[in-house]
């Protein structure tokens, strides 16, 4: 359904770099003519916004439901890595995302997930080897090779990694990177292998160096990792090398804002609006060869109308000439699909989480608010009888990762930074293999929180001394079938509950979900044990 007709306002031509009063003439979903006029309205017409790297699954919504909310913020397209569901269901999971995305006019551009599993030090639900990657890259619906997290494999020329990179080169499709903190000769080798972007830079010197090797940098501002303030000066230095992304955005944050927040903040800081908008539109379109309009004649009529650059309120959003949002209200219909999952875990008992005394000092993960990286610290162990237990007074909590694909023994560690004073929180959203991760003040609460997730075959849960709650995520243990706004409300409630248990983190569940992500240093926990991300090997819980 096209909204054919004339659209007048201050037209932002990001190609020529000028803004002029004019009228777009739209017919059959395309811009047929652009006329300059002298008395155009004061509102601005500009290209629709693009998230240059996101995992849709982290919104806890299916693609069709994600789109319903994203369009209200002026987003018309995403470059989406289906890596999360791929780790659970493999190629069938990626196809699920493509099929769900095809039910809406929103423009989803999916990649072939390059690291499934992310490492060989964890249990995932599927594996995508070079053969599967080759098949995926042969599909028209697959537009790039997703983030190559195995940077040691690139640097040391792992045969499987090289085959995947070669498949992307043969298919003529770009390769996304993922190499937090990588600098020097290793970074140069990584980029020279054909890897073209990185969304994991957290130091501006690191980003500048990667750009000097020819890599494009995605400035990320998500629910957990927030690098905008550190990296935004790059927009002035290297405007053609910068894109905007959210990477992971939880449902309550998605309801509030999306890439429009990057744009608004950057303009408010005094950056040239044309450069800002290019980072949110033209740059990803050129890099990924996206079929998204940029207000040129014969382009798809993908555009947004905003009141002004100061407030940047999205008045209307159009995709292929169809109005999909107006004044904060989505005009896309609710679409429900099938439930797909892989969840074979049985319930655990509190004694499954017990750790016997084996020393006086323990290696502890230190979670950092707003970062995916962690610190590795040493702490004195607290004992109850012959067992090491959580020490909430010192904010040293037990953390466990429980294999959700088979009934193996849970892996146990300790974590600082969550601040819980009672109870436990748990999640089956646990990057990247999406086993169950649970942190808490005692084994009983931890087992109860984990078992709530087992009962629902996925979700995020919280257990206090007098109450417990869960947001079920039955689609792959990652996504809900419910209305996105309802999921956002439920997430807000459980987020408040986690904070009422004592957590001071901005997004406790988002932070928890990254504590099993071994490819980001320094200390993490997989279902197979405590992992030293700096030396890329397992390490001991006890220091002595």
C-alpha positions, 0 to 999 in steps of 0.5 A: 500500500503506497501513500502516493502524492506530494510531500513538501518541506525542507529537503535534506539532500545528504548526497549533495550536502544541501538543504532546500525547500522542495516537494517530493513527488511519490508514485508506486513507492518511489520518488519520481521527481524532486522540485525546489519551491520557495514556500515549503513548510518548515519541517524537514524531510530526510532519509530514514535512519539505519542501525548499522549493526544490531542483534534483533533478538536482544530486543526480546522481540521477533523481527516483525514486532521489532519493526513495529516499534523501531519505525516510530523512531524513524528507523527504516532498516537494520543491518542485523546479525542473527547470531543469537538465534543461530547459536541456538538453532543454526541455519533454521534460526537464521531462516526464521528471522528472514521469514519474520522480517519478510512479513513487514515492509521494514528493511531487514538486512541479515548476515551469515553468522561467522562464529557459531559457536563463538568459541570452542570453549562452550556448548551451543545449540548449533554449529555453522562451519565453512560449508554452511557459511558458503551456502548462506552467503549464496542466498540473496537475503544474506548481505554480509558475513557477520562479525568475525569474533574469532580474531585470534583465528584471523591473526593466526590463520585458522583454516576454517576462519580463512575459508569463511573469509574467502567465501565472503570475498567470492560472494562479493559481500563485506565482512564485519569485525569484532575485536575490542581493544585490538591494536598494533600489528595484530589489528593491522593483520586482522583488517588486512584479512578483509575485515571492514568494520568494527563496532567494539572499539571502546578507546578513541586511539584504538578506533583511530588506528583501525581507521588508519588501516582502512576499517570503518568504525561503528559508534555504538550506544546500546543498552549495555555498551555505550561508546558514543561519548568516547568515539563521537569526535571521530565523526569530525575527523573521519566522516566517511568512515563512521556509522551508528549502531546499537548492537543490543537494545532491550525492549524498554530502551527500544520503546524510548529511542533508537538511532534517532538518539545518536543523531539528536545527541551528535547534532546537539554537540555541534556536529554538522547535521549532514555528516551526522545524517550520513553516518545514520544513512548514506554510509551504511547504504554504501558499505553494505549496498542496501536498497534503501532510499536517500531522497534521490530521483527513482529511489525507494520512497524511504524517508522521515519527516522531523520537526527540526534538528534541535528537538528531532521529533519524528513526525512521520516515517515512510518505507517504500512510500507507505506511511508506517508511523506517525507522531509516535504511533506505529501503523504496522499491524501485529504479526504473530508467527510460530514458536521455534526452540531448542531447550532440553534442560531439566531442573537443578537442585541447590546442591548442584551449585555447591562449591567445595573449599579448595583455597583461600582466594578466588578469581572473581569477575568484575562486571563494569556498568555500561561495558561488555569488558570485565576486570579479573580480580582476586578476593578472599573466599567466604565459607559456610562449613566446607563450601564457598558461598556468596558474600553479598556484604562485599558484593561477591556473588556466586554466578553459574552457567547451566547448559540448556541443551543437555543435563551437564553439571553447572559451571560456577564462578563468582562476580562483583558489581551486581550488588544484589543483597538478596535473591537471584536473577537469571536469564536464558539470553546469555551471549553467545551460546544462550545457556542459562546464566544466574547470579545470586546471594544463595544457592536456593534462590539461584536454583529457583531463578534458573528453574523458572527459566527451565519451566518456561523453556526460556526467559529472564527471571528474578527471585526475592525473599517473598516473591518471584517473577519471569518474562517468558521468552519461548522463541529460541529462549530469546524472544517473546511472541507478545506485543512489543510494548507489553514486553517492554512493560514486563521488562521494566517491571522485572528490571525494577525488581532486580534493582529492588534486590540491590542491583545498582547496574543501569541494565542488570539483565543486559550486563548479566547476559554478557558474562558468558561472552568469552570473546570479550576480555578479561574474565568470563564464565561458560558452561564449561568453566571460568575463562581467561579472555586475555590468554584465551584459555580456561583458568581456575576458580581458586587462586591458591 
